Every structure is written in C-alpha cells, then in structure tokens.
Amino acid sequence: MTEQRGEALEAAQNVVDTVSSYQAGAETQVVRTELESGLREAGVTVPQGEVERLAQQISDGEQTPEVTEVGTDGEG
C-alpha cells in the first residue's frame, strides 16, 4: 500500500467514524449524503459502491464499518 493510499484510507475512515457516531440508525439516504459531504471536504474519493455499503451498514446501526477502498486519480 502506498503512503498516499494509506493516508486516503485513514482520512476516509475518520469521516466514516464521525458520521457513524452521529447518524447510526438514520435513513440510508441521510447517511449517504453525510458521507459524501465529509469525504468531499476531506478531499478523498471513495467508489460509489463502497459509499453505498458504508451508508447501509451505518443506517442498519451495525458497528462502525471499515473503509476498504479509496479511489485514485479522481476515481470514485
């Protein structure tokens, strides 16, 4: 894993942790919007499928999910 990818994963996980702490159990669309906003502010791209998975798990009230994918070179 490159250092840049590691930093992107860490930044994305920080967003997920924050959204999860405030939005656990909220509607999936609300969680997705919060994730997308936070990731944009953090300057991190995450593939849409990964955002959907994270949003669903947070909405379901599961434990805070782990980010497993980040985009590179504007992917996501």
Secondary structure in CASP SS format (residue, H / E / C, confidence):
PFRMAT SS
TARGET T0000
AUTHOR 0000-0000-0000
METHOD secondary structure of the structure
MODEL  1
M C 1.00
T C 1.00
E H 1.00
Q H 1.00
R H 1.00
G H 1.00
E H 1.00
A H 1.00
L H 1.00
E H 1.00
A H 1.00
A H 1.00
Q H 1.00
N H 1.00
V H 1.00
V H 1.00
D H 1.00
T H 1.00
V H 1.00
S H 1.00
S H 1.00
Y H 1.00
Q H 1.00
A C 1.00
G C 1.00
A C 1.00
E C 1.00
T H 1.00
Q H 1.00
V H 1.00
V H 1.00
R H 1.00
T H 1.00
E H 1.00
L H 1.00
E H 1.00
S H 1.00
G H 1.00
L H 1.00
R H 1.00
E H 1.00
A H 1.00
G C 1.00
V C 1.00
T C 1.00
V C 1.00
P C 1.00
Q H 1.00
G H 1.00
E H 1.00
V H 1.00
E H 1.00
R H 1.00
L H 1.00
A H 1.00
Q H 1.00
Q H 1.00
I H 1.00
S H 1.00
D C 1.00
G C 1.00
E C 1.00
Q C 1.00
T C 1.00
P C 1.00
E C 1.00
V C 1.00
T C 1.00
E C 1.00
V C 1.00
G C 1.00
T C 1.00
D C 1.00
G C 1.00
E C 1.00
G C 1.00
END
